[in-house]
């Protein structure tokens, strides 16, 4: 029935968020670069980010768990 989820999370800085997730192996997708919005994908996982400059990370309760079948490889990367 359900087979995917695409969380939409706040980000303070698009460039920093992009760099971090690209290092983890995610790739940008989509044909357009939207101002204040970022879409990343790895395998069947998509994460969408919207700009929220006033975000205070230690007061944000949003969470997403990404399951993997090879945590050691992901950790080493």
Order of alpha helices (4+ residues) and beta strands (2+ residues): beta-alpha-beta-beta-beta-alpha
